[in-house]
């Protein structure tokens, strides 16, 4: 089409499913070729190009007469930038925030739906994680949103988490501080800024390791070479190359190469040590050479670089062989198997905080999500008790509804005379020593560390969490429903909740490890595990002057291969013969029968048959003078192994 590409790699068109972009210089001859091609395509495929959904894009400086000529030749209407293609904004010039308005509107509409208005706090966390994983993240591969756009989206997330039923509430924490893993005190969310960085690393990984049209075009257009790459980009380069160059500086040290054909750079790619050999100052004129350049006639030629590279590294090179039949294989150092994963990239670039083991224990499948979220808020002092509200500048009279004292966090949940009997009841039951004073974190730690067998989901973790939760519910009933504060009701609710978890199958025997004798106190009665005793399985000799035939079949589901094998022994246990062979059998019944017939033909003697499928032989072997026994697979190991050989 004679279009101007400024790149040796020409891309005349881009096709995605049933959409296509065709590049042309806009001359009449080029437009004629396009219309002829589309007409021929319609004739061959039986499909018709939708003119109403098609269009053409011209330079903003193109004249109106020029646009009329192109539109008349193609029969399409003109499309002006910015526009959308496959859900992605196409634009020229600097990024504009309004290009992301549709995405923001979709996220806001989903959050403001009727189903979101009846969600518990735990349900809101689930919805937020769902939105983060289902929103069109592929856009972040192509375009980095402006900071203002990412801030708007994250403000929507934070508002959705803390608000309820359209009412304004206190936003106890900013979104950035929530985006830590659970074990670091966060909610397991991810910042958009970190996701963009991780996707930039993925782009560089694909750029360096995959040979496709996109990577070849980018390497050709910007003259990429690992020997000359410095991680910089000029002011006139495209935004995607600027993004790639920035990611390359951080990503290149995370890629190792397993040598195959040796088409990687000897000095600048990392393939023999934990860093590139370029740190030893390569000889003049050799920094661009490949690994294969130093390998000739199946040996290394490294004598002239021994004065530059340490001997131990040179010696290690002789343990590596170059093969023209293998490809150079990239390895991602952040994963055990060397494959790239978005999680490993995100974990590399994300914000990091200190690990706090207490937070990892409050999130478990045995604990409802809304209760785990409440305990997380409690540990972070995000609960609206009276003293906490007063610290926000709101004037109010403080009153504990359990004892008429000032309502603070520690007083309400730990030291109020109305809640002390509840703590003492469960502490005496589990023989836990409660602190005389301290914070809620200290009290939870006393429970969590009360036994070496206590791990995530253990009853000693669940009990104090439920006590705190039902204290809060009892307080709210007393404050907002004018109900009396009744300590025994807290204890009953805790016991009832544990029983409901048992009925739902969420409390297993392992959750009571070390405290199994207390399970019945909560109405949790477990059936004793069935005890299995070892059983001796042996090959038993047949009667004198008789032979025993062991046969078995094997079938591989994926390859649909069937095979069989057998072994014939005399009354002394001596092997008379054995066999294995492939079978054309569509069922296990036919397979066993064929094996028996073949073995009898081979032996031509009276035999005792021993097979893993006893009931099959009873039905089919009545014509033969035999005894059929079924010892199971454990007593038929030799025949089972021979049958497996028959499938190969």
C-alpha positions as CSV (number, residue, x, y, z in Angstrom):
1,X,0.0,0.0,0.0
2,X,3.1,2.2,0.0
3,X,2.3,3.7,3.4
4,X,5.0,5.4,5.5
5,X,6.1,3.1,8.4
6,X,9.6,4.4,9.3
7,X,10.5,0.8,10.0
8,X,11.9,-2.1,7.9
9,X,9.2,-4.4,9.2
10,X,6.1,-3.5,7.3
11,X,2.7,-4.2,8.8
12,X,0.1,-3.8,6.1
13,X,-2.8,-4.8,8.3
14,X,-3.8,-6.0,11.8
15,X,-6.5,-8.6,12.2
16,X,-8.3,-9.5,15.4
17,X,-11.1,-12.1,15.1
18,X,-13.7,-10.4,12.7
19,X,-12.1,-6.9,12.9
20,X,-9.2,-5.7,10.7
21,X,-7.2,-2.5,10.4
22,X,-5.6,-1.9,6.9
23,X,-2.8,0.7,6.5
24,X,-2.6,2.7,3.3
25,X,-1.1,5.9,1.9
26,X,-4.6,6.9,0.6
27,X,-3.9,7.2,-3.1
28,X,-6.6,6.2,-5.5
29,X,-4.7,3.1,-6.6
30,X,-4.3,2.0,-3.0
31,X,-7.9,2.6,-2.3
32,X,-8.9,0.6,-5.4
33,X,-6.8,-2.4,-4.2
34,X,-8.6,-2.3,-0.8
35,X,-12.0,-2.2,-2.4
36,X,-11.1,-5.1,-4.8
37,X,-9.7,-7.1,-1.9
38,X,-12.8,-6.6,0.2
39,X,-15.1,-7.5,-2.7
40,X,-13.1,-10.7,-3.4
41,X,-13.2,-11.6,0.3
42,X,-17.0,-11.2,0.3
43,X,-17.3,-13.4,-2.7
44,X,-15.1,-16.2,-1.4
45,X,-16.3,-16.2,2.2
46,X,-19.9,-15.4,1.8
47,X,-19.6,-12.7,4.5
48,X,-20.4,-9.1,3.9
49,X,-18.4,-6.1,5.2
50,X,-20.6,-3.9,7.5
51,X,-20.2,-0.5,6.0
52,X,-22.1,1.2,8.8
53,X,-19.6,-0.1,11.4
54,X,-16.5,0.5,9.2
55,X,-14.7,3.8,8.8
56,X,-11.4,5.4,7.8
57,X,-9.0,7.6,9.8
58,X,-7.1,10.5,8.2
59,X,-4.6,13.0,9.6
60,X,-6.2,15.9,11.4
61,X,-4.6,18.1,8.7
62,X,-6.3,16.3,5.8
63,X,-8.6,18.6,3.8
64,X,-12.3,18.1,3.4
65,X,-12.0,17.3,-0.3
66,X,-9.4,14.6,0.5
67,X,-11.8,13.0,3.0
68,X,-14.6,13.1,0.4
69,X,-12.4,11.3,-2.1
70,X,-11.5,8.5,0.4
71,X,-15.0,8.2,1.6
72,X,-16.4,7.9,-1.9
73,X,-13.9,5.3,-2.9
74,X,-14.4,3.1,0.2
75,X,-18.0,3.8,1.0
76,X,-17.2,4.3,4.6
77,X,-17.7,7.3,6.9
78,X,-14.8,9.2,8.4
79,X,-13.8,8.5,12.1
80,X,-12.0,11.1,14.0
81,X,-9.5,10.5,16.9
82,X,-9.9,9.8,19.7
83,X,-12.0,6.7,19.1
84,X,-12.2,3.1,20.4
85,X,-11.1,-0.1,18.8
86,X,-11.7,-3.4,20.6
87,X,-12.5,-1.5,23.8
88,X,-9.2,0.3,23.7
89,X,-8.9,4.1,23.2
90,X,-7.1,5.1,20.0
91,X,-5.7,8.6,20.2
92,X,-2.8,10.8,19.1
93,X,-0.8,13.1,21.4
94,X,-0.7,13.2,25.2
95,X,-3.0,11.1,27.3
96,X,-6.4,12.5,28.1
97,X,-8.3,11.6,31.3
98,X,-11.7,11.6,29.5
99,X,-10.6,8.6,27.4
100,X,-11.2,6.5,30.6
101,X,-14.6,7.9,31.5
102,X,-16.5,4.9,30.1
103,X,-14.4,2.5,32.2
104,X,-14.9,4.5,35.3
105,X,-18.7,4.7,34.6
106,X,-18.9,0.9,34.2
107,X,-17.1,0.4,37.5
108,X,-19.3,2.9,39.3
109,X,-22.5,1.3,37.8
110,X,-21.5,-2.1,39.1
111,X,-20.8,-0.8,42.5
112,X,-24.0,1.2,42.7
113,X,-26.2,-1.8,41.6
114,X,-29.0,-2.9,43.8
115,X,-27.1,-6.1,44.8
116,X,-24.3,-4.0,46.3
117,X,-26.6,-2.2,48.7
118,X,-27.4,-5.4,50.7
119,X,-23.9,-6.7,50.9
120,X,-22.1,-7.3,54.2
121,X,-18.6,-5.9,54.6
122,X,-17.2,-9.3,53.8
123,X,-19.3,-9.4,50.6
124,X,-17.9,-6.0,49.7
125,X,-14.4,-7.3,49.9
126,X,-15.3,-10.2,47.6
127,X,-16.9,-7.8,45.1
128,X,-13.9,-5.5,45.1
129,X,-11.6,-8.4,44.4
130,X,-13.9,-9.6,41.7
131,X,-13.9,-6.1,40.0
132,X,-10.2,-5.9,40.2
133,X,-9.8,-9.2,38.4
134,X,-12.7,-8.8,35.9
135,X,-12.2,-5.2,34.8
136,X,-10.5,-4.9,31.4
137,X,-6.9,-5.2,32.7
138,X,-5.7,-5.8,29.1
139,X,-6.0,-2.0,28.7
140,X,-3.2,-1.7,31.2
141,X,-0.9,-3.7,28.9
142,X,-1.3,-1.2,26.2
143,X,-1.9,2.2,27.9
144,X,-0.8,3.5,31.2
145,X,-3.8,5.4,32.7
146,X,-3.0,8.9,33.9
147,X,-2.5,9.2,37.7
148,X,-5.7,11.1,38.1
149,X,-7.7,8.3,36.5
150,X,-6.1,5.7,38.8
151,X,-6.9,7.9,41.8
152,X,-10.5,8.2,40.7
153,X,-11.0,4.5,40.4
154,X,-9.3,3.8,43.7
155,X,-11.5,6.4,45.4
156,X,-14.5,4.5,44.1
157,X,-13.1,1.3,45.5
158,X,-12.5,2.9,48.9
159,X,-15.9,4.6,49.0
160,X,-17.6,1.3,48.2
161,X,-15.8,-0.5,51.0
162,X,-16.6,1.9,53.8
163,X,-20.0,3.3,52.7
164,X,-23.3,1.5,53.1
165,X,-26.7,1.9,51.4
166,X,-25.7,5.2,49.8
167,X,-24.9,6.7,53.2
168,X,-21.7,8.6,53.9
169,X,-19.5,7.0,56.5
170,X,-16.1,7.4,57.9
171,X,-13.4,6.1,55.6
172,X,-11.2,4.6,58.2
173,X,-8.2,4.0,55.9
174,X,-7.0,5.1,52.5
175,X,-7.0,2.6,49.7
176,X,-3.2,2.6,49.4
177,X,-2.8,1.3,53.0
178,X,-5.3,-1.5,52.3
179,X,-3.3,-2.9,49.4
180,X,-1.0,-5.2,51.3
181,X,-1.2,-9.0,51.6
182,X,-3.1,-10.3,54.5
183,X,0.0,-11.5,56.4
184,X,1.3,-7.9,56.2
185,X,-1.9,-6.4,57.7
186,X,-3.7,-5.5,54.5
187,X,-6.9,-6.8,52.9
188,X,-5.1,-8.5,50.0
189,X,-6.1,-5.8,47.4
190,X,-3.8,-4.5,44.7
191,X,-3.0,-1.0,43.8
192,X,-3.5,-0.1,40.1
193,X,-0.1,1.5,40.2
194,X,1.5,-1.8,41.1
195,X,-0.5,-3.7,38.5
196,X,0.7,-1.3,35.8
197,X,4.3,-1.9,36.9
198,X,3.8,-5.6,36.9
199,X,2.3,-5.5,33.4
200,X,5.2,-3.5,32.2
201,X,7.5,-6.3,33.3
202,X,5.3,-8.7,31.5
203,X,5.5,-6.6,28.3
204,X,9.3,-6.6,28.5
205,X,9.4,-10.4,29.1
206,X,7.3,-10.9,26.0
207,X,9.4,-8.4,24.0
208,X,12.6,-10.2,24.9
209,X,11.5,-13.9,24.8
210,X,8.7,-14.2,22.2
211,X,9.4,-14.1,18.5
212,X,6.2,-12.5,17.0
213,X,5.2,-9.6,14.8
214,X,4.9,-7.1,17.6
215,X,8.3,-7.8,19.1
216,X,10.0,-7.9,15.7
217,X,8.4,-4.6,14.8
218,X,9.4,-2.9,18.0
219,X,13.0,-4.2,17.8
220,X,13.3,-3.1,14.2
221,X,11.7,0.3,14.7
222,X,13.8,1.3,17.7
223,X,17.0,-0.7,16.8
224,X,17.0,-2.7,19.9
225,X,20.1,-4.7,20.7
226,X,21.0,-6.1,24.1
227,X,24.6,-4.9,23.6
228,X,23.6,-1.2,23.1
229,X,20.5,-1.1,25.3
230,X,20.9,1.5,28.0
231,X,17.3,1.6,29.3
232,X,16.8,5.1,27.9
233,X,14.3,6.5,25.4
234,X,14.3,9.8,23.5
235,X,11.7,12.4,23.9
236,X,10.3,11.7,20.4
237,X,9.8,7.9,21.0
238,X,6.4,6.5,21.4
239,X,4.8,6.1,24.9
240,X,4.9,2.3,24.6
241,X,8.7,2.3,23.9
242,X,9.3,4.7,26.8
243,X,7.3,2.3,29.0
244,X,9.3,-0.7,27.7
245,X,12.6,1.0,28.2
246,X,11.8,1.9,31.8
247,X,10.6,-1.7,32.5
248,X,13.7,-3.1,30.8
249,X,16.1,-1.6,33.3
250,X,14.3,-3.4,36.1
251,X,13.4,-6.6,34.3
252,X,16.6,-7.5,32.5
253,X,18.4,-8.6,35.7
254,X,15.5,-11.0,36.4
255,X,15.9,-13.0,33.1
256,X,18.4,-15.9,32.8
257,X,19.0,-17.8,29.6
258,X,19.5,-21.5,29.2
259,X,21.8,-21.9,26.2
260,X,20.5,-23.7,23.2
261,X,21.6,-22.6,19.7
262,X,23.6,-19.7,21.2
263,X,21.7,-16.8,19.6
264,X,21.9,-14.7,22.8
265,X,24.5,-12.0,23.4
266,X,27.7,-13.5,25.0
267,X,28.5,-10.4,27.0
268,X,25.2,-8.6,27.8
269,X,22.7,-11.4,28.4
270,X,22.8,-13.3,31.7
271,X,23.4,-17.0,30.9
272,X,26.5,-18.2,32.9
273,X,26.5,-16.3,36.1
274,X,24.2,-14.1,38.2
275,X,25.1,-11.1,36.2
276,X,26.2,-10.3,32.6
277,X,29.8,-10.9,31.6
278,X,29.9,-7.3,30.4
279,X,31.0,-6.3,33.8
280,X,34.5,-7.6,32.9
281,X,34.8,-5.1,30.0
282,X,34.5,-7.1,26.7
283,X,37.3,-6.7,24.1
284,X,36.8,-3.9,21.6
285,X,34.5,-4.8,18.8
286,X,33.2,-8.0,20.5
287,X,30.4,-6.6,22.7
288,X,27.8,-7.4,20.0
289,X,28.9,-11.1,19.5
290,X,26.6,-14.0,20.2
291,X,27.4,-17.0,22.3
292,X,27.6,-19.1,19.1
293,X,30.4,-16.9,17.9
294,X,32.7,-18.4,20.5
295,X,31.6,-22.0,19.7
296,X,33.1,-23.7,16.7
297,X,33.6,-27.3,15.8
298,X,31.9,-28.4,19.0
299,X,34.3,-26.6,21.3
300,X,34.8,-23.2,23.0
301,X,37.4,-20.7,21.8
302,X,38.0,-18.6,24.8
303,X,41.7,-18.3,25.1
304,X,41.7,-14.6,24.2
305,X,39.2,-13.7,27.0
306,X,40.9,-15.6,29.8
307,X,42.8,-12.5,30.7
308,X,39.4,-10.7,31.2
309,X,37.1,-13.3,32.6
310,X,38.0,-15.1,35.9
311,X,39.3,-18.6,35.4
312,X,36.5,-20.2,37.4
313,X,33.9,-18.7,35.1
314,X,35.7,-19.7,32.0
315,X,36.0,-23.3,33.4
316,X,32.2,-23.3,34.0
317,X,31.7,-22.4,30.3
318,X,33.2,-25.6,29.2
319,X,30.4,-27.5,31.0
320,X,27.9,-25.8,28.7
321,X,27.4,-27.1,25.1
322,X,25.8,-25.2,22.2
323,X,23.4,-27.2,20.0
324,X,21.9,-25.9,16.8
325,X,18.9,-28.1,17.3
326,X,17.8,-26.4,20.5
327,X,16.5,-22.9,21.1
328,X,17.7,-20.6,23.8
329,X,15.3,-20.9,26.6
330,X,14.5,-17.9,28.9
331,X,14.0,-18.4,32.7
332,X,12.2,-16.1,35.0
333,X,14.2,-16.0,38.3
334,X,11.3,-15.1,40.5
335,X,9.5,-18.5,40.0
336,X,10.6,-22.0,40.8
337,X,9.9,-23.4,37.3
338,X,11.3,-20.4,35.4
339,X,8.0,-19.4,33.9
340,X,6.7,-15.9,34.1
341,X,3.7,-15.2,36.3
342,X,1.9,-12.0,37.0
343,X,1.8,-12.7,40.7
344,X,5.6,-13.0,40.8
345,X,6.0,-9.7,38.9
346,X,3.4,-7.9,41.1
347,X,5.1,-9.3,44.2
348,X,8.4,-7.8,43.0
349,X,7.2,-4.3,42.4
350,X,4.5,-3.9,45.0
351,X,4.8,-1.9,48.2
352,X,6.0,-4.0,51.1
353,X,5.4,-3.9,54.9
354,X,6.5,-6.0,57.8
355,X,4.8,-9.3,58.3
356,X,2.4,-9.5,61.2
357,X,1.5,-13.2,62.0
358,X,-1.6,-12.2,64.0
359,X,-3.4,-11.0,60.9
360,X,-2.9,-14.2,58.9
361,X,-4.7,-16.1,61.7
362,X,-7.9,-14.2,61.6
363,X,-8.7,-15.0,57.9
364,X,-9.8,-18.6,57.5
365,X,-12.6,-20.5,55.8
366,X,-13.9,-21.5,59.3
367,X,-14.5,-17.8,60.2
368,X,-17.1,-15.8,58.2
369,X,-15.6,-13.1,56.1
370,X,-17.5,-10.3,57.8
371,X,-16.2,-11.4,61.2
372,X,-12.6,-11.6,60.0
373,X,-13.0,-8.1,58.6
374,X,-14.4,-6.9,61.9
375,X,-11.4,-8.3,63.8
376,X,-9.1,-6.7,61.2
377,X,-10.8,-3.3,62.0
378,X,-10.6,-4.0,65.7
379,X,-6.8,-4.6,65.6
380,X,-6.3,-1.4,63.6
381,X,-8.6,0.7,65.9
382,X,-11.2,1.2,63.2
383,X,-14.2,0.6,65.5
384,X,-16.5,3.6,66.3
385,X,-16.6,3.3,70.0
386,X,-17.3,6.6,71.8
387,X,-13.7,7.6,72.6
388,X,-12.8,6.9,68.9
389,X,-15.6,9.1,67.7
390,X,-14.6,11.9,70.1
391,X,-11.1,11.7,68.6
392,X,-12.6,12.6,65.2
393,X,-13.8,15.9,66.7
394,X,-17.4,14.9,67.3
395,X,-18.7,16.0,70.7
396,X,-20.7,13.3,72.5
397,X,-21.3,11.8,75.9
398,X,-19.6,8.5,76.4
399,X,-21.4,5.6,78.1
400,X,-20.6,1.9,78.2
401,X,-23.9,0.0,78.0
402,X,-22.5,-2.7,80.1
403,X,-21.5,-0.7,83.2
404,X,-22.1,3.0,82.5
405,X,-18.4,3.8,82.4
406,X,-16.6,5.6,79.6
407,X,-16.7,3.4,76.4
408,X,-13.2,2.9,75.1
409,X,-12.0,0.0,72.9
410,X,-10.2,-2.0,75.6
411,X,-12.9,-1.3,78.2
412,X,-15.8,-2.5,76.1
413,X,-14.1,-5.6,74.7
414,X,-11.8,-6.7,77.6
415,X,-12.3,-5.1,81.0
416,X,-16.0,-4.2,81.3
417,X,-17.5,-6.1,84.3
418,X,-20.3,-7.4,82.0
419,X,-17.9,-9.1,79.5
420,X,-15.3,-10.4,82.0
421,X,-17.5,-13.5,82.9
422,X,-17.6,-14.4,79.2
423,X,-13.8,-14.3,78.9
424,X,-13.4,-16.2,82.2
425,X,-15.8,-18.9,81.2
426,X,-14.0,-19.8,77.9
427,X,-10.6,-19.2,79.4
428,X,-11.2,-21.7,82.2
429,X,-12.7,-24.2,79.8
430,X,-9.5,-24.1,77.6
431,X,-7.0,-23.4,80.4
432,X,-5.9,-20.1,78.9
433,X,-4.1,-17.5,81.1
434,X,-5.5,-14.1,80.3
435,X,-3.4,-11.0,80.7
436,X,-4.2,-8.7,83.6
437,X,-4.0,-5.7,81.3
438,X,-2.9,-4.9,77.8
439,X,-4.5,-4.4,74.4
440,X,-6.8,-6.6,72.3
441,X,-3.8,-7.8,70.4
442,X,-2.2,-9.1,73.6
443,X,-5.4,-10.9,74.5
444,X,-5.7,-12.5,71.1
445,X,-2.0,-13.5,71.2
446,X,-2.6,-15.2,74.6
447,X,-5.2,-17.4,72.9
448,X,-3.3,-17.9,69.7
449,X,-0.1,-19.0,71.5
450,X,-1.7,-21.1,74.2
451,X,-0.6,-24.4,72.6
452,X,2.0,-25.7,70.2
453,X,-0.8,-27.3,68.1
454,X,-2.7,-24.1,67.5
455,X,-2.7,-23.1,63.8
456,X,-5.0,-21.3,61.4
457,X,-8.6,-22.3,61.9
458,X,-8.1,-23.9,65.3
459,X,-10.8,-23.6,67.9
460,X,-8.5,-21.6,70.2
461,X,-8.4,-18.9,67.4
462,X,-12.1,-19.1,66.7
463,X,-13.3,-18.7,70.3
464,X,-11.8,-15.3,71.1
465,X,-12.7,-13.9,67.7
466,X,-16.4,-14.9,68.2
467,X,-16.4,-13.5,71.7
468,X,-15.2,-10.1,70.4
469,X,-17.8,-10.2,67.5
470,X,-20.8,-11.0,69.7
471,X,-19.7,-8.4,72.3
472,X,-19.9,-5.8,69.6
473,X,-23.4,-7.1,68.5
474,X,-24.6,-7.1,72.1
475,X,-23.3,-3.5,72.5
476,X,-25.1,-2.4,69.3
477,X,-28.4,-4.0,70.4
478,X,-28.2,-2.2,73.7
479,X,-27.3,1.2,72.1
480,X,-29.6,1.2,69.1
481,X,-32.4,-1.2,70.1
482,X,-32.7,-0.3,73.8
483,X,-32.0,-4.0,74.8
484,X,-30.3,-4.9,78.0
485,X,-26.7,-5.9,77.9
486,X,-26.8,-9.6,78.8
487,X,-23.4,-11.4,79.1
488,X,-24.9,-14.9,79.1
489,X,-26.4,-14.2,75.7
490,X,-22.8,-13.5,74.3
491,X,-21.7,-16.9,75.6
492,X,-24.8,-18.7,74.1
493,X,-24.3,-17.0,70.7
494,X,-20.6,-18.1,70.6
495,X,-21.5,-21.7,71.4
496,X,-24.4,-21.6,68.9
497,X,-22.2,-20.2,66.2
498,X,-19.6,-22.9,66.7
499,X,-22.3,-25.6,66.5
500,X,-23.6,-24.1,63.3
501,X,-20.1,-24.2,61.8
502,X,-19.9,-27.9,62.8
503,X,-23.3,-28.6,61.1
504,X,-22.1,-26.8,58.0
505,X,-19.0,-29.0,57.8
506,X,-16.7,-26.0,58.4
507,X,-15.3,-27.4,61.7
508,X,-13.4,-30.6,61.2
509,X,-11.7,-32.8,63.7
510,X,-8.4,-31.1,62.9
511,X,-9.8,-27.8,64.1
512,X,-10.1,-29.3,67.6
513,X,-6.6,-30.8,67.7
514,X,-5.5,-31.0,71.4
515,X,-9.0,-30.0,72.6
516,X,-11.1,-32.9,71.2
517,X,-12.6,-33.7,74.6
518,X,-14.2,-30.2,74.6
519,X,-16.0,-30.6,71.3
520,X,-19.0,-32.3,72.9
521,X,-19.5,-29.2,75.2
522,X,-20.4,-27.3,72.0
523,X,-22.6,-30.0,70.6
524,X,-20.0,-31.1,68.1
525,X,-19.9,-34.9,68.0
526,X,-17.5,-36.5,65.6
527,X,-17.5,-40.0,64.3
528,X,-14.3,-41.8,65.1
529,X,-12.0,-42.2,62.1
530,X,-12.0,-45.7,60.8
531,X,-8.8,-47.5,61.8
532,X,-7.1,-49.5,59.0
533,X,-5.0,-52.4,59.9
534,X,-2.2,-53.8,57.7
535,X,-3.1,-56.9,55.8
536,X,-0.5,-59.3,54.4
537,X,-0.9,-60.0,50.7
538,X,1.2,-62.8,49.2
539,X,1.5,-65.1,46.2
540,X,0.3,-68.5,47.1
541,X,1.5,-71.6,45.3
542,X,-1.0,-73.7,43.4
543,X,-1.6,-77.4,44.3
544,X,1.0,-80.0,43.2
545,X,1.2,-80.5,39.4
546,X,-0.9,-77.4,38.8
547,X,0.0,-74.1,37.3
548,X,-1.0,-70.6,38.3
549,X,-1.6,-67.9,35.7
550,X,-1.6,-64.2,36.9
551,X,-3.0,-61.8,34.2
552,X,-3.9,-58.1,34.3
553,X,-4.9,-55.4,31.8
554,X,-4.0,-51.8,31.5
555,X,-5.7,-48.9,29.7
556,X,-4.4,-45.4,29.2
557,X,-7.3,-42.9,29.0
558,X,-5.5,-40.1,27.1
559,X,-3.8,-42.2,24.4
560,X,-6.6,-44.8,24.4
561,X,-3.9,-47.5,24.4
562,X,-4.8,-50.9,25.8
563,X,-2.4,-53.6,26.8
564,X,-2.2,-56.8,28.8
565,X,0.3,-59.1,30.4
566,X,0.6,-62.3,32.4
567,X,3.0,-64.7,34.0
568,X,2.6,-68.5,34.5
569,X,4.3,-70.2,37.4
570,X,4.3,-73.9,38.4
571,X,3.6,-75.5,41.8
572,X,7.1,-74.6,43.0
573,X,6.8,-71.0,42.0
574,X,9.1,-71.3,39.0
575,X,8.3,-69.1,36.0
576,X,7.2,-71.1,33.0
577,X,6.7,-68.1,30.7
578,X,5.5,-64.5,30.8
579,X,4.1,-62.2,28.1
580,X,3.0,-58.6,27.5
581,X,1.3,-57.2,24.4
582,X,-1.0,-54.5,23.1
583,X,-4.7,-55.3,22.9
584,X,-7.6,-54.1,20.8
585,X,-10.2,-54.1,23.6
586,X,-12.9,-51.5,24.2
587,X,-13.8,-52.6,27.7
588,X,-12.1,-54.1,30.7
589,X,-14.3,-57.3,30.4
590,X,-13.2,-58.0,26.9
591,X,-9.6,-57.1,27.8
592,X,-9.4,-59.7,30.7
593,X,-11.1,-62.4,28.5
594,X,-8.7,-62.0,25.7
595,X,-5.8,-62.2,28.1
596,X,-7.0,-65.4,29.5
597,X,-7.6,-67.0,26.1
598,X,-4.1,-66.0,24.9
599,X,-2.5,-67.4,28.0
600,X,-4.3,-70.7,27.8
601,X,-3.4,-71.0,24.1
602,X,0.3,-70.4,25.0
603,X,0.3,-72.8,27.9
604,X,-2.1,-75.6,26.6
605,X,-2.3,-77.0,30.1
606,X,-4.7,-77.1,33.1
607,X,-4.2,-73.8,34.9
608,X,-5.2,-71.9,38.0
609,X,-6.2,-68.3,37.0
610,X,-5.6,-65.4,39.4
611,X,-7.0,-62.1,38.2
612,X,-7.7,-58.7,39.6
613,X,-11.3,-58.8,38.4
614,X,-12.8,-61.9,39.9
615,X,-16.5,-61.4,38.9
616,X,-15.6,-61.1,35.2
617,X,-13.9,-64.5,35.2
618,X,-16.9,-66.2,36.9
619,X,-19.1,-65.1,34.0
620,X,-16.8,-66.0,31.1
621,X,-14.6,-68.9,32.2
622,X,-17.2,-71.6,32.8
623,X,-16.0,-73.5,29.7
624,X,-12.5,-74.0,31.0
625,X,-11.2,-76.3,33.7
626,X,-10.0,-73.7,36.0
627,X,-10.3,-72.2,39.5
628,X,-10.7,-68.4,39.4
629,X,-9.4,-66.3,42.3
630,X,-9.4,-62.6,42.8
631,X,-6.6,-61.4,45.1
632,X,-6.8,-57.8,44.0
633,X,-4.2,-55.6,42.5
634,X,-1.9,-55.8,45.5
635,X,-1.4,-59.6,45.0
636,X,-1.0,-59.2,41.2
637,X,1.9,-56.8,41.0
638,X,4.0,-58.7,38.4
639,X,1.1,-59.0,36.0
640,X,0.1,-55.4,36.6
641,X,3.6,-54.3,35.6
642,X,3.6,-56.5,32.5
643,X,0.3,-55.0,31.5
644,X,1.7,-51.5,31.7
645,X,4.5,-52.6,29.4
646,X,2.0,-53.8,26.9
647,X,0.6,-50.3,26.4
648,X,3.9,-48.8,25.3
